Amino acid sequence: PMSFTFVLIHNSEPEPEPAPSPALPLPSHGSPEDRGRADAYYWRSPAPHYYDAQEGRVERPGMTPAQIAAYLKGYRSETDRKDWGAY
C-alpha cells in the first residue's frame, strides 16, 4: 500500500498586485481609425469616412490617402464584433 503526506505551507505575505498592462491608446472619437473600428464592430461593410466638428461626416472623396489608410487600419484591426443575439 502507498501512503502520501501532504504539507500545506501558509504564506502570510499577501500576493502582490499584478502590474497593470500598458493600455494601447484609443483613437479619438470620430477619427478615421475610430470609425473604421466601429464599422467592423457593427458588421458594416468598409466605407471610409470620419466626423469633423465643423464639416460633419466626411466621406472618401474628401479624405486624404493617410485618412483612408487610418480608416482601413481601424477596420482591419478590430477583433471584437457585436453579438446581436437571436431575434
ChimeraX attribute file (.defattr): number of C-alpha atoms within 10 A of each C-alpha:
attribute: neighborCount
match mode: 1-to-1
recipient: residues
	/A:1	2
	/A:2	3
	/A:3	4
	/A:4	5
	/A:5	5
	/A:6	5
	/A:7	6
	/A:8	6
	/A:9	6
	/A:10	6
	/A:11	7
	/A:12	6
	/A:13	6
	/A:14	6
	/A:15	7
	/A:16	6
	/A:17	6
	/A:18	6
	/A:19	6
	/A:20	6
	/A:21	6
	/A:22	6
	/A:23	6
	/A:24	6
	/A:25	6
	/A:26	8
	/A:27	14
	/A:28	10
	/A:29	11
	/A:30	17
	/A:31	18
	/A:32	29
	/A:33	28
	/A:34	22
	/A:35	25
	/A:36	29
	/A:37	26
	/A:38	20
	/A:39	20
	/A:40	21
	/A:41	16
	/A:42	13
	/A:43	13
	/A:44	11
	/A:45	10
	/A:46	15
	/A:47	15
	/A:48	22
	/A:49	24
	/A:50	23
	/A:51	16
	/A:52	12
	/A:53	7
	/A:54	6
	/A:55	7
	/A:56	10
	/A:57	12
	/A:58	14
	/A:59	14
	/A:60	14
	/A:61	9
	/A:62	12
	/A:63	15
	/A:64	10
	/A:65	10
	/A:66	10
	/A:67	18
	/A:68	22
	/A:69	16
	/A:70	21
	/A:71	27
	/A:72	21
	/A:73	16
	/A:74	22
	/A:75	25
	/A:76	14
	/A:77	13
	/A:78	16
	/A:79	10
	/A:80	12
	/A:81	13
	/A:82	10
	/A:83	9
	/A:84	7
	/A:85	5
	/A:86	4
	/A:87	3
